[in-house]
Amino acid sequence: MPLDSVALAAIWLTFKLASVTTLVLLLIGTPIAWWLARTTSRMKGPIGAVVALPLVLPPTVLGFYLLVAMGPNGFIGQFTQSLGLGTLPFTFAGLVVGSVFYSLPFVVQPLQNAFEAIGERPLEAAATLRAGPWDTFFSVVLPLARPGFITASILGFAHTVGEFGVVLMIGGNIPGQTRVVSVQIYDHVEAMEYAQAHWLAGGMLLFSFLVLLVLYGSRLKQGWRG
């Protein structure tokens, strides 16, 4: 059976959420990854652990604490209310915030690995040519770390598409506003609408396979080039 308008709205919202989240993650994850790759500070371990926390923390736990923090009495909620923005739970903006926290390690860690693999020699060569820090980063580091950015983008996007616990805790189940594909599948299963669930779940399965195929294919190409 073809997908109805409700399912199509959930698909569109899911890809919109994943796209915005991936862009935000690249913007904030790049400086974090660069710092983790370069620093000798004692705080590297604790900050790295905080970044990696979503890898082992149940999504509902992270979603619960973000819900409390962004609520009317939470520090994030009080800040957004002081700006006249209201509270973030059960809004698309709230989903973006939750998704950024939940998918952070899937972007930061590939970038950190890519930055560490560059080594010191290219940076020293740029310094001998009197390149400044910003020029070195954009002209030398970013091109050399391109495979890491591709991997980080793919993983960040795919991981956001597959979210369930965090988005359900923060966004609830509002059609057209916070109901993403994973929540829509859950609704179909609860209503014993298995045919509709099969269509969406099969699409997610195919999408996940294609993502991994592209990811491993790009890694094989990099290996051949090396």
Secondary structure, DSSP 8 states (H G I E B T S, - for coil): ----HHHHHHHHHHHHHHHHHHHHHHHHHHHHHHHHHH---TTHHHHHHHHHGGGTS-HHHHHHHHHHHHSTTSHHHHHHHHTT----TTSHHHHHHHHHHHHHHHHHHHHHHHHHHH-SHHHHHHHHTT--HHHHIIIIIHHHTHHHHHHHHHHHHHHHHT--HHHHHHH---TTTT--HHHHHHHHHHTT-HHHHHHHHHHHHHHHHHHHHHHHHHHHHHHHH-
